[in-house]
Amino acid sequence: MKSQEELVEAIKEKYEARGQNPNTHLEGLYHSKPINYWEYCQIETLLTLQSTRTNIPDEKIFIMYHQINELLFKMVMHEVKQVASKIDELDVPYFISKLGRIKRYFNVLTSSYDIMTEGMEVKQYMEFRTALMPASGFQSAQYRMLELCFTDIDNLIDNRYRHTVTSDTKLKDKFEMLYWQGAMKDPKTGVKSDTLRLFEEKYKHKLIGFTKEYQDSNILKCYQSLSKEDQQSEELIEALRDMDYTINVEWVMSHYRTAEKYLESTGKTEAATGGSPWKKYMHPKYQKRIFFPQLWSQEEIENWGHDV
């Protein structure tokens, strides 16, 4: 730790290098009040953000849990942006450390789904869910952004249409074939559900712009930017595969099992809140969402999601 004299000198050098008077900043520090936990974390504001639609008690759990998810998605995005910003100078140890952080965040997301699976009464959920339509977790723009900055958009195309995509397929057309689009459109008429229509009105333009921003610096592209030698790193390959499986199988299946518990509680298969055919939309064995298909064997891809 620097001595008091060293700290003062360091502060002086820092602000003089910026053409500023260090004494002004030191005086500001003298007059500033001490920070405290509740102000730093804005606790009082945070605890006012749970505006439920009903008076059913477990809805409060439902909304708080989804808000926690969104905060964790933001933490993941924070790591992804740091990796993408270093694509021209990325080294394997740094890359692995960031992938490890992302996996830990998704481990929390996966294990915490017990809050949803076991932490709400089925009867209460089935009552308050009707007041939430057509809202759906499908409408998490942050999660859609994460998918688009993990891999190339072609890997997120509905499994039924991937064979139709060519190098000439325009981005706007690819968006119409994304797996989560297929879950929210009538397969015969192509008419979009209210859930999808409202989501696109709010976020489609932003998502297309985001895709363009990360099409050359997503996590897959970051891996491919490395030297051939670095791309052969067993530790890095394992970290990428592990993250891929954690997100696209384990995390997805924790969500799937929760939906299965509640939506089949009546003895018949209910539609999800947003109206989607949730089983084929969610289960990894149907869509085979894989961020890094180059790192999996053909047999592994064919059996994707069959072991859960």
Order of alpha helices (4+ residues) and beta strands (2+ residues): alpha-alpha-alpha-alpha-alpha-alpha-alpha-alpha-alpha-alpha-alpha-alpha-alpha-alpha-alpha-alpha-alpha-alpha-alpha
